Amino acid sequence: MRSADGAVEALFPCKPTLHERRIGLAGGPVKLSLMACDTGGQTWGLASAELGDPARRGEVLDALAAAAAGNVAAAASTAALSVPGATPHPGSRRLRLEGRRPDGQPVQMQLALFTHGTRVYQATVLGERVSDELATTYFESLRVPP
Protein backbone atom coordinates (compact mmCIF):
# COMPACT_ATOMS: atom_id res chain seq x y z
CA MET A 1 0.00 0.00 0.00
CA ARG A 2 1.02 3.62 -0.41
CA SER A 3 0.62 6.34 2.19
CA ALA A 4 -2.22 8.83 1.75
CA ASP A 5 0.18 11.23 -0.03
CA GLY A 6 1.45 8.42 -2.27
CA ALA A 7 5.10 8.92 -1.28
CA VAL A 8 5.71 6.00 1.11
CA GLU A 9 5.15 2.30 0.49
CA ALA A 10 4.29 -0.05 3.35
CA LEU A 11 3.35 -3.71 3.63
CA PHE A 12 0.19 -3.85 5.76
CA PRO A 13 -1.11 -7.20 7.10
CA CYS A 14 -4.69 -6.02 6.46
CA LYS A 15 -6.54 -3.55 4.22
CA PRO A 16 -6.21 -0.05 5.74
CA THR A 17 -8.81 2.69 5.62
CA LEU A 18 -7.99 6.39 5.41
CA HIS A 19 -8.84 8.84 8.20
CA GLU A 20 -7.99 12.55 8.09
CA ARG A 21 -8.31 15.38 10.58
CA ARG A 22 -6.71 18.66 11.57
CA ILE A 23 -4.77 18.63 14.82
CA GLY A 24 -2.45 20.92 16.75
CA LEU A 25 1.05 19.49 16.68
CA ALA A 26 4.17 21.14 18.14
CA GLY A 27 2.58 24.57 18.21
CA GLY A 28 0.91 24.56 14.81
CA PRO A 29 -2.10 23.11 13.03
CA VAL A 30 -1.54 20.25 10.57
CA LYS A 31 -3.72 17.95 8.53
CA LEU A 32 -2.95 14.42 9.72
CA SER A 33 -3.68 11.57 7.32
CA LEU A 34 -3.85 8.09 8.85
CA MET A 35 -4.12 4.78 7.07
CA ALA A 36 -5.00 2.09 9.63
CA CYS A 37 -6.40 -1.40 9.98
CA ASP A 38 -6.92 -4.03 12.68
CA THR A 39 -6.04 -7.70 12.56
CA GLY A 40 -4.98 -10.33 15.07
CA GLY A 41 -5.72 -8.04 18.02
CA GLN A 42 -3.35 -5.38 16.73
CA THR A 43 -3.77 -2.02 15.05
CA TRP A 44 -1.41 -1.15 12.20
CA GLY A 45 -1.11 2.44 11.03
CA LEU A 46 0.81 4.88 8.90
CA ALA A 47 0.20 8.56 9.62
CA SER A 48 1.64 11.55 7.77
CA ALA A 49 1.48 15.32 8.00
CA GLU A 50 2.75 18.04 5.68
CA LEU A 51 4.57 20.71 7.68
CA GLY A 52 5.52 23.13 4.90
CA ASP A 53 8.58 24.19 6.92
CA PRO A 54 11.55 21.81 7.16
CA ALA A 55 12.69 23.55 10.37
CA ARG A 56 9.65 22.06 12.19
CA ARG A 57 10.48 18.40 11.46
CA GLY A 58 12.53 17.78 14.62
CA GLU A 59 10.03 19.32 17.02
CA VAL A 60 7.13 17.49 15.36
CA LEU A 61 8.94 14.12 15.48
CA ASP A 62 9.61 14.76 19.18
CA ALA A 63 5.96 15.72 19.75
CA LEU A 64 4.75 12.53 18.05
CA ALA A 65 7.07 10.43 20.24
CA ALA A 66 5.91 12.23 23.39
CA ALA A 67 2.24 11.85 22.44
CA ALA A 68 2.66 8.10 21.86
CA ALA A 69 4.40 7.69 25.22
CA GLY A 70 1.68 9.74 26.91
CA ASN A 71 -1.09 7.69 25.29
CA VAL A 72 0.18 4.50 26.93
CA ALA A 73 1.71 6.08 30.06
CA ALA A 74 5.15 4.66 29.32
CA ALA A 75 8.70 5.72 28.70
CA ALA A 76 10.08 4.70 25.32
CA SER A 77 13.16 2.73 24.47
CA THR A 78 14.68 4.12 21.29
CA ALA A 79 16.62 2.54 18.43
CA ALA A 80 18.04 3.82 15.17
CA LEU A 81 15.84 3.75 12.08
CA SER A 82 16.68 3.91 8.41
CA VAL A 83 13.91 4.05 5.81
CA PRO A 84 15.16 3.71 2.22
CA GLY A 85 14.54 6.94 0.30
CA ALA A 86 13.53 8.95 3.39
CA THR A 87 15.12 12.31 4.14
CA PRO A 88 17.90 11.75 6.69
CA HIS A 89 17.04 13.44 9.99
CA PRO A 90 18.50 12.98 13.49
CA GLY A 91 14.96 12.78 14.90
CA SER A 92 14.10 9.68 12.87
CA ARG A 93 13.89 6.68 15.17
CA ARG A 94 12.11 3.51 16.24
CA LEU A 95 10.43 3.36 19.63
CA ARG A 96 9.16 0.54 21.80
CA LEU A 97 6.65 1.26 24.57
CA GLU A 98 4.96 -0.95 27.11
CA GLY A 99 2.26 0.65 29.23
CA ARG A 100 -1.45 0.81 29.89
CA ARG A 101 -4.48 2.02 27.97
CA PRO A 102 -6.64 4.68 29.65
CA ASP A 103 -8.90 1.83 30.90
CA GLY A 104 -5.91 0.22 32.65
CA GLN A 105 -5.46 -2.68 30.22
CA PRO A 106 -1.85 -3.52 29.30
CA VAL A 107 -0.68 -2.41 25.87
CA GLN A 108 2.46 -2.50 23.78
CA MET A 109 3.30 -0.08 21.00
CA GLN A 110 6.10 0.11 18.49
CA LEU A 111 6.49 3.03 16.16
CA ALA A 112 8.81 4.36 13.49
CA LEU A 113 9.22 8.11 13.02
CA PHE A 114 10.82 9.54 9.89
CA THR A 115 10.67 12.35 7.33
CA HIS A 116 10.53 12.84 3.58
CA GLY A 117 10.93 16.42 2.43
CA THR A 118 8.69 18.54 4.63
CA ARG A 119 6.43 15.63 5.62
CA VAL A 120 6.68 13.61 8.82
CA TYR A 121 5.57 9.99 9.12
CA GLN A 122 4.65 7.72 11.99
CA ALA A 123 4.22 3.98 11.40
CA THR A 124 2.62 2.22 14.37
CA VAL A 125 1.80 -1.25 15.65
CA LEU A 126 -0.38 -1.31 18.77
CA GLY A 127 -1.83 -4.22 20.73
CA GLU A 128 -1.87 -6.11 24.00
CA ARG A 129 1.27 -7.85 22.75
CA VAL A 130 3.35 -6.67 19.77
CA SER A 131 5.77 -9.16 18.29
CA ASP A 132 9.20 -7.63 17.59
CA GLU A 133 9.44 -9.86 14.52
CA LEU A 134 6.14 -8.68 13.00
CA ALA A 135 6.83 -5.03 13.83
CA THR A 136 10.30 -5.30 12.30
CA THR A 137 8.86 -6.84 9.13
CA TYR A 138 6.36 -3.96 8.88
CA PHE A 139 8.95 -1.24 9.54
CA GLU A 140 11.46 -2.80 7.13
CA SER A 141 8.78 -2.71 4.41
CA LEU A 142 8.64 1.09 4.63
CA ARG A 143 10.34 2.85 1.75
CA VAL A 144 10.14 5.99 -0.35
CA PRO A 145 10.48 4.86 -3.96
CA PRO A 146 12.42 7.06 -6.40
C-alpha positions in Angstrom: 0.0 0.0 0.0 1.0 3.6 -0.4 0.6 6.3 2.2 -2.2 8.8 1.8 0.2 11.2 0.0 1.5 8.4 -2.3 5.1 8.9 -1.3 5.7 6.0 1.1 5.2 2.3 0.5 4.3 0.0 3.4 3.4 -3.7 3.6 0.2 -3.8 5.8 -1.1 -7.2 7.1 -4.7 -6.0 6.5 -6.5 -3.6 4.2 -6.2 -0.1 5.7 -8.8 2.7 5.6 -8.0 6.4 5.4 -8.8 8.8 8.2 -8.0 12.6 8.1 -8.3 15.4 10.6 -6.7 18.7 11.6 -4.8 18.6 14.8 -2.5 20.9 16.7 1.1 19.5 16.7 4.2 21.1 18.1 2.6 24.6 18.2 0.9 24.6 14.8 -2.1 23.1 13.0 -1.5 20.3 10.6 -3.7 18.0 8.5 -3.0 14.4 9.7 -3.7 11.6 7.3 -3.8 8.1 8.8 -4.1 4.8 7.1 -5.0 2.1 9.6 -6.4 -1.4 10.0 -6.9 -4.0 12.7 -6.0 -7.7 12.6 -5.0 -10.3 15.1 -5.7 -8.0 18.0 -3.3 -5.4 16.7 -3.8 -2.0 15.1 -1.4 -1.2 12.2 -1.1 2.4 11.0 0.8 4.9 8.9 0.2 8.6 9.6 1.6 11.6 7.8 1.5 15.3 8.0 2.8 18.0 5.7 4.6 20.7 7.7 5.5 23.1 4.9 8.6 24.2 6.9 11.6 21.8 7.2 12.7 23.6 10.4 9.7 22.1 12.2 10.5 18.4 11.5 12.5 17.8 14.6 10.0 19.3 17.0 7.1 17.5 15.4 8.9 14.1 15.5 9.6 14.8 19.2 6.0 15.7 19.8 4.8 12.5 18.0 7.1 10.4 20.2 5.9 12.2 23.4 2.2 11.8 22.4 2.7 8.1 21.9 4.4 7.7 25.2 1.7 9.7 26.9 -1.1 7.7 25.3 0.2 4.5 26.9 1.7 6.1 30.1 5.1 4.7 29.3 8.7 5.7 28.7 10.1 4.7 25.3 13.2 2.7 24.5 14.7 4.1 21.3 16.6 2.5 18.4 18.0 3.8 15.2 15.8 3.7 12.1 16.7 3.9 8.4 13.9 4.1 5.8 15.2 3.7 2.2 14.5 6.9 0.3 13.5 9.0 3.4 15.1 12.3 4.1 17.9 11.8 6.7 17.0 13.4 10.0 18.5 13.0 13.5 15.0 12.8 14.9 14.1 9.7 12.9 13.9 6.7 15.2 12.1 3.5 16.2 10.4 3.4 19.6 9.2 0.5 21.8 6.7 1.3 24.6 5.0 -0.9 27.1 2.3 0.6 29.2 -1.5 0.8 29.9 -4.5 2.0 28.0 -6.6 4.7 29.7 -8.9 1.8 30.9 -5.9 0.2 32.7 -5.5 -2.7 30.2 -1.9 -3.5 29.3 -0.7 -2.4 25.9 2.5 -2.5 23.8 3.3 -0.1 21.0 6.1 0.1 18.5 6.5 3.0 16.2 8.8 4.4 13.5 9.2 8.1 13.0 10.8 9.5 9.9 10.7 12.3 7.3 10.5 12.8 3.6 10.9 16.4 2.4 8.7 18.5 4.6 6.4 15.6 5.6 6.7 13.6 8.8 5.6 10.0 9.1 4.7 7.7 12.0 4.2 4.0 11.4 2.6 2.2 14.4 1.8 -1.3 15.7 -0.4 -1.3 18.8 -1.8 -4.2 20.7 -1.9 -6.1 24.0 1.3 -7.8 22.7 3.3 -6.7 19.8 5.8 -9.2 18.3 9.2 -7.6 17.6 9.4 -9.9 14.5 6.1 -8.7 13.0 6.8 -5.0 13.8 10.3 -5.3 12.3 8.9 -6.8 9.1 6.4 -4.0 8.9 8.9 -1.2 9.5 11.5 -2.8 7.1 8.8 -2.7 4.4 8.6 1.1 4.6 10.3 2.9 1.8 10.1 6.0 -0.3 10.5 4.9 -4.0 12.4 7.1 -6.4 
